[in-house]
Amino acid sequence: MIALALDSLSWVLLTAGGAFLLIGSVGILRLPDFYSRLHTAGISDTLGITLVLIGLVIQAGVSLISIKILFILVFLFFSSPTSTHLLAKGAMYRGLKPWTKSSASSDSKDDPPSNT
């Protein structure tokens, strides 16, 4: 009975993590500028991978594999937001302007937004 509950919980976590990653991928395609895309990629990546890895730890049970997965989780939990922050800071340093409503109204609806 407990094995069935753990198996079900792990599959719920794996499915939820996959859903967050899929929604984040759609957000990357749909959002208007670099900063918005970077934000959705960072948030969905961190949450989606966290849920997937926790689901894998539950599937693996108490073993050396679980410890390795937890080390990967800790590494990703710190490196993903840090790299997202550094990418945004580098883009701002290079002069990439964020999207605004005024820049959207000057662009045509058929053209993608420009970041100049």
C-alpha positions in Angstrom: 0.0 0.0 0.0 2.8 2.4 0.9 4.7 1.5 -2.3 1.6 2.3 -4.4 1.3 5.7 -2.6 5.0 6.5 -3.2 4.8 5.4 -6.8 1.7 7.6 -7.4 3.3 10.6 -5.6 6.4 10.3 -7.8 4.4 10.1 -11.0 2.4 13.2 -9.9 5.7 15.1 -9.3 7.2 13.9 -12.6 4.0 15.0 -14.5 3.8 18.3 -12.7 7.5 19.0 -13.4 7.0 18.1 -17.1 4.0 20.4 -17.3 6.0 23.3 -15.8 8.8 22.7 -18.3 6.3 22.6 -21.2 4.5 25.8 -20.0 7.9 27.5 -19.7 8.9 26.5 -23.2 5.7 28.0 -24.6 6.4 31.1 -22.6 9.8 31.4 -24.1 8.3 31.3 -27.6 5.4 33.7 -26.8 6.9 36.4 -24.7 8.0 39.6 -26.4 11.6 40.3 -25.3 14.8 38.8 -23.9 14.2 39.7 -20.3 10.7 38.2 -20.2 11.9 35.1 -21.9 14.8 34.8 -19.5 12.5 35.2 -16.5 10.1 32.5 -17.6 13.0 30.2 -18.5 14.6 30.7 -15.1 11.4 30.2 -13.1 10.0 27.2 -15.0 13.4 25.6 -15.3 14.1 25.7 -11.5 10.6 24.6 -10.5 10.2 22.0 -13.2 13.6 20.4 -12.7 13.1 20.4 -9.0 9.8 18.6 -9.2 11.2 16.1 -11.7 14.2 15.3 -9.6 12.2 14.9 -6.4 10.0 12.5 -8.3 13.1 10.5 -9.4 14.4 10.4 -5.9 11.1 8.9 -4.7 11.2 6.4 -7.6 14.8 5.4 -6.7 14.1 4.9 -3.0 16.9 5.1 -0.4 20.0 4.5 -2.4 23.3 6.0 -3.7 21.4 7.1 -6.8 19.0 9.2 -4.6 22.0 11.0 -3.0 23.5 11.7 -6.4 20.2 13.1 -7.7 19.9 15.3 -4.6 23.4 16.7 -5.2 22.3 17.5 -8.8 19.2 19.2 -7.4 21.2 21.4 -5.0 23.6 22.3 -7.8 20.8 23.3 -10.2 18.9 25.1 -7.5 21.8 27.5 -7.1 23.2 27.6 -10.6 20.0 28.3 -12.6 19.0 31.5 -10.8 22.6 32.7 -10.7 23.1 32.2 -14.5 19.8 33.8 -15.2 20.8 36.9 -13.2 24.2 37.1 -14.9 22.7 36.8 -18.4 20.2 39.6 -17.6 23.0 41.8 -16.1 25.2 41.2 -19.1 22.3 42.1 -21.5 21.6 45.3 -19.5 25.3 46.1 -19.6 25.4 45.7 -23.3 22.5 48.1 -23.7 19.6 45.8 -24.5 16.5 47.7 -23.6 13.5 46.0 -21.9 10.2 45.8 -23.8 7.6 48.5 -22.9 4.1 49.3 -24.0 5.2 52.4 -25.9 7.7 50.3 -27.9 4.9 47.8 -28.6 2.5 50.4 -29.9 5.1 51.8 -32.3 5.8 48.3 -33.8 3.4 46.7 -36.3 1.3 43.8 -35.0 2.8 41.5 -37.6 6.4 42.3 -36.8 8.2 40.8 -33.8 9.3 43.4 -31.2 12.6 45.0 -31.7 15.2 45.3 -28.9 17.1 48.2 -30.4 
